[in-house]
Amino acid sequence: MLDMLVVGGGYVGLAAAVAVKQAAPHLQVEVIEAAPAGTWEKDERASAIIAAATRMLDVFGVWNEIAVDAQPINRMVVTDSRTSDPVRPVFLTFDGEIEEGRPFAHMVPNVAMVRALRGAAERLGITIRHGLSATGFQSGSTRCTVSLSDGSTVETRLLVACDGVRSKLRDMAGIKTVTWDYGQSGIVATVAHERPHDGVAEEHFLPSGPFAILPLTNNRSSLVWTERTAEANRLVAADDLVFEEELQRRFGHKLGELTVVGGKRAFPLGLTLARAFVAPRVALAGDAAHGIHPISGQGLNLGFKDVAALAETVVEADRLGLDIGALNVLERYQSWRRFDTFRMGVTTDVLNRLFSNDITPIRIARDFGLGIVEKLPKLKTFFIDQAAGKSGEDGPKLLAGEAI
């Protein structure tokens, strides 16, 4: 019988398995992933990784490997304008360092992150089985029996669902969600440009939604471009010449000519918050527990916070001789994470509704608010600390760079 079975072999699932196995090597941990082996190598996306998450990855012994491909975010610039505006005034800026030598965030290619976490899992003896999904499970008093897509079953003390925002395990566990659709899609693409970005990330609040330019290595940037869904689908279906012309109108000319590198995709945007993070012998983590708007760049980092809290809950319960899958044990994880997740979900929802419009009184009010934050250093420091994931003395140890 396994001690922990993780369903979902992305970065959150792999990080959860590594965190528990590293701190408690005697526990039997396994990961199953529905995608065929090697699929992760085709992911062209990149993600923003906050400072707290880099500390956790450092504890895993993988951050130095990832950092080779990572681009520090040295500065953040926020503007509020229309696409047709000839000048986009800067309302808010954040310097990138939260302490000497440590920026508040890095941009990391997903491939580099998954490669490093897979390597750590393999070194720890964690089995990763591809082409398998969970088709059902039965929770008992001491174990959970999981049915797999190949007809076999696995018994485990704890089942961790990291199977995405449309989590089947969440539905099987009877966990309800709060869900709504924004009518927007996020266009994700990588562009090369003539001039260096100097590690500056920009977020332009346009009437159709936020347009984020996030720096990558080698004179490239990652885009998260929000549009109404019909317009996003039109742009993604257009040839590169049309797409690049529309992109240049929003991006501007300060970095010179732009060229799309690789593919471009559009993802529907919505809010999904699980009403509970746990059920008997089941814990949700990552997008299975929460899917939020990318306006704050915190989606993946919420998942890494889940990992740190869940691993500490499981490992400390095991050290005390408790049943790691018991509901009263898992409720500590839920109490640790649910409020923070709800707060971030509400924050991103309000920000998206506030900035994705062109109503003049609202524009004036929000620009005034941005100007106030810009002029108050202590308030700016508070916001950057929150963005970097500083969690205080009661936060999970891994996010502070401490082993469990």
N, C-alpha and C positions, 0 to 999 in steps of 0.2 A: 504493500500500500504506500502511495505517495503521501508526503506531508503537505505539499502544495502543488497544484496544477494551475499553470497560467495559460489562459486561452487568448492568443493574440501575440504574435512575435514581432511587433513593431518596437519602437524605442521605449514606450512605457512598459510593455509586457516584459521585454528583456531586462530593463532596469529593475523592475520589481523582483524578477528571479535572481538577478545578480546581487541585489541588496540583501535579500534574505539569506542566500547561500553563502555569501562572503562572511556575514556575521554569525551564521550558525551552520558550519560545514556539515554537521551530522544530519541535517534535514534533507530529505529527498525531494528535489524540486525538478519539475519538468515543464517544458513549454510546447504547446501545439500551435501551429500556424496554418491557416487555410490556404494561403498562397503557395504555389510551387516553389521549390528551392531556387534561389537566385533572383526571384522577382524583385527583391529589395534593391538590387544593384541597378535597376532601371529608373529609380526615383530621382527625378531631376530637381526636386524642390529643395529649399533651404529653410531653416527655422531659426528664430531668435531664441537664444539660450541665455537666461539671466544669470547674474553672478552666483546666486545661491545654488543654481543647478550645476554650474561649473565646479563649485566646491564639492558637491555630491559626486560628480563624475571623477573628480580628483581622488576622492576616497576609494572609488572603484579601481583606481589605477589606470584610467583610460583617457583622462583629459589631455595629457601631453600628446597622445597619439591624435586626438581629435583636433587639438589646437593648431596643428600643422596646416589644416585646411580651413581654419576659422578666421573670420575677419572681425576684429574688435570694432564696436560702435563707439567712436570717440566723441561724438556730439549728436544731439537730436534737435531738429528744427521743426516747428509747427507753424503752418500758415492756414489762413482761411480766406478763400477767394472763389471766384467763378472761373471756368475754363477760359473764357474770353478776356479776362482781365490782363492788361499788358504788364502790370507789376503785381507781384504777390508779396505783400508786406509780411514780415516775420513777426508773429505775435508772442512766441514763446520759444526759448532755447534751453537745452539742458546739456551741461558738460558731462562727458561720458564716464569719468572715473568716480567710483564710490570710495576708493582708497587708493593709495599710490600703487600703480602698476596693475590695478584690477578695474577694468571698465564695467559698467553696470550690465552690459550684455555683449554677446558675440552673435554673429550670423554663421551658422554651421550647415554645410550640406547634409541632407538627411542620410545620404549614402555613407558619409564618413562616420556619422554617429552610430548608425546601425552596425557598420562593420566593426567598430571598436567594442560595442556592447556584445555582439556575437562572439568576438574573440574572448572577452572576459568570461562569458557564460561557458564557453568550451573549456577554458583553463580551469574553471571551477567544477567541471564535471556535470554541467547541466545539459540534459538531453533536449535537443530541439527537433521536433517531428513536424515535417512539412506535409501539406496536402491533406490535413485533417481538420475537421471542425467538430464542435460539440453539438450533438443533435438532441440532447436531453440529459436530465440528471434527476436523481432522487437523493434528498438529504435525509440522513438518519441521525441517531443519537451520537454516534461516534465517527461517522464517515459519510462521504458523499460519493455516490456511484454515478459516474459520468459515461453516457453513451456517445461513442465517436462515429464519424461518418463512414468508417471502414467496417462497421459492424461490431467492433470490439468495445469493451468497457474498461474503465480505469477507476480505481478507488483512491480517494484522496481525503485528507482531513480538511483541506481548505481549497476552494475553487475560486480563482481570481479572474474576473472577467475584464479583459482588455481588448474586447472585440469591436470597438468603434461606437460611433454615435448612434448607429442603428442596431445596437447590441441585442442579439437573440437571447443571450444568457440573461440579460436584464429582464426581458419579457418572460422568459421561462420561470424566473424567480418571483414573478408577480409584482415587480417594482414598477410603479407608475412614474410618469414624467410630466413636467410642465414643458410644453413645446409650442413654439409658433414660428412661422416663416416670415422673413423680412421682405420677401419679394425681390431680394438682391442676390447677386452672385459675385464671388470673388475671382477675378482673373489672376492666375499665377503664371509668371513667366520670368525668364532670366534674360537680361540685355547686356550687351557689351557697349562701351562708350569710349570716345576718343580721349577724354581727359580724366585724371584721377578724381575719385570722390573724397579722398582724405578721411575715410571712415565716418563720413557724415550720413546719418539717416534722416530722411525727411518724411513728414506726413502732411499732405495737402488735404484740407477738408473742402471738398467740392460738393455742389448741390446733389449729385447722384450718390455720394458716399465718399469715404476716405480713400485716398490714393497714396500708398506708402512706397517709398523708395528706400531699400535696405541694402547697405553696401556688402559686396562680396569681394573675394580676392581677385587680383588680376584685372583691374578696371572693368569689373562687372557689377551689376546690381540685381537684386531680386525685387520683383514687383508684387504687391498685393493691391489690386486695382478693383474697387467696388463699383458696380454698375447695376442698374435695374436688370433683371434676369434676361429679358428679351434682348436688350442692347448688348449685354455680355455675350450671349450666344452668337449674336451677329458678328461681334468683333473677333471672337475666337474662330469662327468659320471663315472669316475674310483672309485673303492672302497676306503675306508678311508686309508687302508694300503699304496696303491700306491700314493694317494694324499699326505699323511703325509710324505712319503719318498721324493717326489718332493719338498714339502714345506720345509723340513729340509735342503735341498741343498741350498735353497735361504735364509732361515731364519737364518741358522747357529745353533751352539750348545751352545751358551753362556747362554741361559735360560733353558738348559736341554731338556728333552724329550717333544715333542709336541703331543697334542691330540686334534683332531677336536671336538668342542662342538656344537651340533645342526647341522643345515643344511649348505650347501654351494651352492652358486648360481653365475651365470655369467650374467653380464649385458653388452649389446653392448655399446660401447663408441663412441661419436660423438660430434660435436659442433652444437648447434642450437641457433641462436640469432634472436629474433623478430625484424623486421625493425621498428616497432612502439610498444610502450607499452600501448597505449590507442586508443580508437575509441569512437564515440559518446555513452556515458553512459556505457562504458566498460573499465576496467583496467585489465591488465595482471600482475600477480605477481608470484614469484617462478619459477619453471621449465617451466611454460607456457610462460614466457618471455625469459628464457635463460636456456640452458643445456650445461654445460662445462665439460672438462676433470677433473677427480678427482685428478690430479697431485698436486694441491695446497690445496686440502681439503676445498675449499671455496664455493662449490655449494649450500649447505643449508644456509650458511651465507649470500650469495647474496640474497636469498629469505627473510631472516630476515631483511636485509637492505631495501628491497622493502616494507616490512610491515611497518617499521618505517617511511619511506618517504610518503607512501600512507596514513597512518593513520593521520599524521600531516597535509597533504594536505587537506584531507576530513574534519577533525575536525576544522581546522582554517577557511576553507571556510564556514562551517556551522555556526560558531560563527559570521562571517561577514554577515550572511543572504544570502549567495550565494547558487546557485544550485550545490550540491556536485557531480552531474553526468554530468554537463556541460563540453563540451570539453575544453573550455578555462581554466576551473579550473583544469581538469585532466592533462593538458599540463605541469603544474608545477611539478607534480609527474614525468612525462616523462623526463623533462629536468634535474631533480634531479638524476635520476637513469640510463638513457640510456648510458651516456658516461662512467660511472664507470663500468657498465656491459660489454660494448664493450671492454674497456681496459682489464678487467679481462679475457674475452674470448680470446682476442688476445694473452695475456700473457701466458695463459695455453696452447694454441695451439702452440706457439713458443717453450715453454719449452718441451712439449711432442715431437715435431719434433727434437729438439736439443738433447734430452737425450735418445730417443728410437731408437738408432742405435749404430753400433760398428765401425764407420769410424774413423780410427786412428787420422787424423788431427783434426777432430771435437772433439774427446775425449780429446786431448791435450789442445785445446782452451777452452773447457768448464771447465776442471779441473783447468786450470790457472785462469779462472774467479772466480770459487768457492774459490780458495786460496786467491785471492785478497780481496774478501768480508770478509773472515775469519780474515784477518789482519787489517781491518779497522773498529774499534768499532762503529764509528758514522754511517757508512753504514749499519752495522748489526742492529743497533738500529732502523734505518729507516725501514728496511725490517720487523723487528718484530712488529713495530708499525702498519705497513700496514697489516700484518697478523692478528693482534689483532683487527683491525677494527677502529683504531683511525681516526676520520673523520674531525677534526678541528672544528672551531667555526661555520661553515656553515652547519654542518651535522645535521641530524635529532636528536631531543631532546632525544628520547627513547634510542638511541645508546650511549648517554652520561649519561644515568641513570636518566634523568629528565622526569617528567610527561609532557604530551602535554598541 
